Amino acid sequence: MPKIIVAIDGYSSCGKSTTAKLVARQLNYPYIDTGAMYRAVTLYFLQNHISLTNPRETQQALNNIHISFKRHAELGRNDTYLNGLNVEDEIRKMYVSEKVSDVSAIAEVRHALVAQQQRMGKTKGIVMDGRDIGTVVFPQAELKIFMTADPLIRAQRRQMELLEKGETVGLAEIAENLKMRDYIDTHRAESPLKQAEDAIYVDNSLMTLDEQVELVVRLADEQIGLSLRRSAE
């Protein structure tokens, strides 16, 4: 059976990571949360007081960063590890969210993580979500999804996610943070967030999670079938 790359891009807190995880599970593909990778770098920078305006210091820090993912059997999720330490919960906190777009805009950071992501998908059979997967990381991906949702719905989803982790943050603060991140993500010079020309646009504001997953899996199955027919010709 041929394998494909499923690239899911979109705005913060639109639900793309949750959808991507479940799609990967149904396809029996590995799932890579690239947003978690940028969050892990941001956490390292914050903890070690790395200057965001000093390219040499940034590069030295990147040389000391190793990011990996391990399956958490009890919780049924992939946890993010930074230099051997589980940082899954820490990287989701607001103080990291407030800085991750600034760190993600740094050219050295993007070059380092894009190279790592491309190595992960070299043999295909992978689901990856982020901001530039279909445009920069895997422009050759067989299936590209660009996902979005109404800003208020995104803020509400993010608030619920934080509450589940025991962190109480006002809706207005979250909405402002998302607005700021959207602006930085779409206006940065290095790999800005944008829809790939051949990506399928999905507004999931009024869609259930099951509907989102069903849609992407169906589209993936169609692409797998197409690849199978091509290989048979």
C-alpha positions as CSV (number, residue, x, y, z in Angstrom):
1,M,0.0,0.0,0.0
2,P,1.5,3.4,-1.0
3,K,2.1,5.9,1.7
4,I,1.4,9.6,1.5
5,I,2.2,12.8,3.4
6,V,-0.7,14.6,5.0
7,A,0.1,18.2,5.7
8,I,-2.3,20.2,7.8
9,D,-1.7,24.0,8.2
10,G,-3.7,26.6,9.9
11,Y,-4.2,29.2,12.5
12,S,-3.5,28.8,16.2
13,S,-6.2,27.0,18.2
14,C,-8.3,26.1,15.2
15,G,-8.2,22.4,16.2
16,K,-5.7,21.2,13.6
17,S,-3.5,19.3,16.0
18,T,-6.3,17.4,17.6
19,T,-7.7,16.5,14.2
20,A,-4.2,15.6,12.9
21,K,-3.6,13.2,15.9
22,L,-6.9,11.3,15.2
23,V,-6.3,11.2,11.5
24,A,-2.8,9.7,12.1
25,R,-4.3,7.1,14.4
26,Q,-6.9,6.0,11.8
27,L,-4.3,5.9,9.0
28,N,-1.8,4.2,11.3
29,Y,0.7,6.9,10.5
30,P,3.1,8.7,12.9
31,Y,1.9,12.2,14.0
32,I,4.3,15.1,14.3
33,D,3.2,18.2,16.1
34,T,5.5,20.9,14.7
35,G,3.9,23.5,16.9
36,A,5.2,21.6,19.9
37,M,8.7,21.7,18.4
38,Y,8.6,25.5,18.2
39,R,7.1,25.7,21.7
40,A,10.0,23.5,23.0
41,V,12.6,25.8,21.4
42,T,10.7,28.8,22.9
43,L,10.8,27.2,26.4
44,Y,14.5,26.6,26.1
45,F,15.1,30.2,25.0
46,L,13.1,31.6,27.9
47,Q,14.7,29.3,30.5
48,N,18.2,30.1,29.3
49,H,17.6,33.9,28.5
50,I,18.6,33.5,24.9
51,S,18.6,36.8,22.9
52,L,16.2,36.8,20.0
53,T,18.2,39.4,18.1
54,N,21.6,37.7,18.3
55,P,22.0,35.2,15.5
56,R,25.2,33.7,16.9
57,E,23.7,33.2,20.3
58,T,20.5,31.7,18.7
59,Q,22.5,29.2,16.6
60,Q,24.6,28.2,19.6
61,A,21.4,27.5,21.6
62,L,19.9,25.5,18.7
63,N,23.0,23.3,18.7
64,N,22.2,22.4,22.3
65,I,18.5,21.5,21.7
66,H,17.2,18.0,21.0
67,I,13.5,17.5,20.6
68,S,11.8,14.1,20.5
69,F,8.4,12.6,20.9
70,K,7.4,9.6,23.0
71,R,4.1,7.8,23.4
72,H,2.4,8.3,26.8
73,A,0.6,5.0,27.1
74,E,-1.6,6.0,30.1
75,L,-2.8,9.2,28.6
76,G,-2.8,7.9,25.0
77,R,-0.8,10.9,23.6
78,N,2.6,11.8,22.2
79,D,4.6,13.8,24.7
80,T,7.2,16.3,23.7
81,Y,10.7,15.9,25.2
82,L,13.3,18.7,25.4
83,N,16.8,17.3,25.9
84,G,15.3,14.2,27.5
85,L,12.8,16.0,29.8
86,N,9.1,15.7,29.3
87,V,7.9,19.3,28.7
88,E,4.5,18.5,27.2
89,D,2.5,20.4,29.9
90,E,4.9,23.3,30.3
91,I,5.0,24.2,26.6
92,R,1.2,24.7,26.5
93,K,1.2,27.4,29.2
94,M,0.4,31.0,28.3
95,Y,3.8,32.5,29.0
96,V,5.2,30.2,26.2
97,S,2.2,31.0,23.9
98,E,3.0,34.7,24.3
99,K,6.5,34.2,22.9
100,V,6.3,31.3,20.5
101,S,5.4,33.4,17.4
102,D,8.4,35.7,18.0
103,V,10.8,32.7,18.3
104,S,9.2,31.0,15.3
105,A,9.9,34.0,13.1
106,I,13.6,33.7,13.6
107,A,15.2,32.4,10.4
108,E,17.8,30.2,12.2
109,V,15.1,28.5,14.2
110,R,12.9,27.8,11.2
111,H,15.8,26.4,9.1
112,A,16.8,24.1,11.9
113,L,13.4,22.7,12.6
114,V,12.3,22.5,8.9
115,A,15.4,20.3,8.2
116,Q,14.5,18.0,11.1
117,Q,10.9,17.8,10.0
118,Q,11.9,16.9,6.4
119,R,14.0,14.1,7.8
120,M,11.1,12.8,9.7
121,G,8.9,12.6,6.6
122,K,11.6,11.3,4.2
123,T,9.9,7.9,3.8
124,K,6.3,9.4,3.8
125,G,3.5,7.8,5.7
126,I,3.2,10.7,8.1
127,V,0.7,13.3,9.4
128,M,2.2,16.7,10.2
129,D,0.6,19.9,11.2
130,G,1.9,23.4,11.6
131,R,2.1,26.8,9.8
132,D,4.2,26.0,6.7
133,I,4.0,22.2,6.2
134,G,2.3,22.4,2.8
135,T,4.2,25.4,1.6
136,V,7.8,24.9,2.8
137,V,8.4,21.6,4.6
138,F,6.5,19.3,2.2
139,P,5.4,21.3,-0.8
140,Q,5.2,17.9,-2.6
141,A,2.7,16.5,0.0
142,E,-0.1,14.4,-1.6
143,L,-2.8,15.9,0.7
144,K,-2.7,19.5,2.0
145,I,-5.3,20.9,4.3
146,F,-5.6,24.5,5.3
147,M,-7.7,24.7,8.5
148,T,-9.3,27.7,10.2
149,A,-12.2,28.8,12.4
150,D,-14.0,31.9,13.6
151,P,-11.6,33.9,16.0
152,L,-14.1,33.8,18.9
153,I,-14.5,30.0,18.6
154,R,-10.8,29.6,18.5
155,A,-10.4,31.7,21.7
156,Q,-13.1,29.6,23.4
157,R,-11.4,26.3,22.4
158,R,-8.1,27.6,23.7
159,Q,-9.6,28.7,27.0
160,M,-11.2,25.2,27.4
161,E,-7.8,23.6,26.7
162,L,-6.1,25.7,29.3
163,L,-8.9,25.1,31.9
164,E,-8.4,21.3,31.4
165,K,-4.8,21.8,32.3
166,G,-5.8,23.9,35.4
167,E,-4.8,27.3,34.0
168,T,-7.4,30.0,34.2
169,V,-7.1,32.8,31.6
170,G,-9.7,35.4,30.5
171,L,-11.2,35.0,27.1
172,A,-10.2,38.6,26.1
173,E,-6.6,37.9,26.9
174,I,-6.6,34.7,24.9
175,A,-8.3,36.4,22.0
176,E,-5.7,39.2,22.0
177,N,-2.9,36.6,22.1
178,L,-4.3,34.8,19.2
179,K,-4.8,38.0,17.2
180,M,-1.1,38.9,17.9
181,R,0.1,35.5,16.9
182,D,-2.0,35.5,13.7
183,Y,-0.4,38.8,12.7
184,I,3.2,37.6,13.4
185,D,2.6,34.2,11.7
186,T,1.2,35.7,8.5
187,H,3.5,38.7,8.2
188,R,6.9,37.2,9.1
189,A,9.5,37.2,6.3
190,E,10.5,33.6,6.9
191,S,7.9,30.9,6.0
192,P,4.8,33.0,6.7
193,L,1.5,31.2,7.4
194,K,-0.5,31.0,4.1
195,Q,-2.6,28.6,2.2
196,A,-0.8,26.5,-0.4
197,E,-2.3,26.9,-3.8
198,D,-3.3,23.2,-3.9
199,A,-4.5,23.0,-0.3
200,I,-8.1,22.2,0.6
201,Y,-9.7,25.0,2.7
202,V,-11.6,23.8,5.8
203,D,-13.5,26.2,8.1
204,N,-14.3,24.0,11.0
205,S,-16.2,26.6,13.1
206,L,-19.5,24.6,12.9
207,M,-17.9,21.1,12.5
208,T,-17.7,18.5,15.2
209,L,-14.3,16.8,15.7
210,D,-15.6,13.6,14.3
211,E,-16.7,15.4,11.1
212,Q,-13.3,17.0,10.7
213,V,-11.5,13.7,11.1
214,E,-13.9,11.9,8.8
215,L,-13.3,14.5,6.1
216,V,-9.5,14.4,6.2
217,V,-9.4,10.6,6.4
218,R,-11.7,10.4,3.4
219,L,-9.5,12.8,1.4
220,A,-6.4,10.8,2.5
221,D,-8.0,7.5,1.4
222,E,-8.7,9.1,-2.0
223,Q,-5.1,10.2,-2.4
224,I,-3.8,6.8,-1.3
225,G,-6.1,5.2,-3.9
226,L,-4.9,7.6,-6.5
227,S,-1.2,6.7,-5.7
228,L,-2.1,3.0,-5.9
229,R,-3.6,3.4,-9.3
230,R,-0.6,5.4,-10.5
231,S,1.9,2.8,-9.3
232,A,-0.1,0.1,-11.1
233,E,0.0,1.9,-14.5
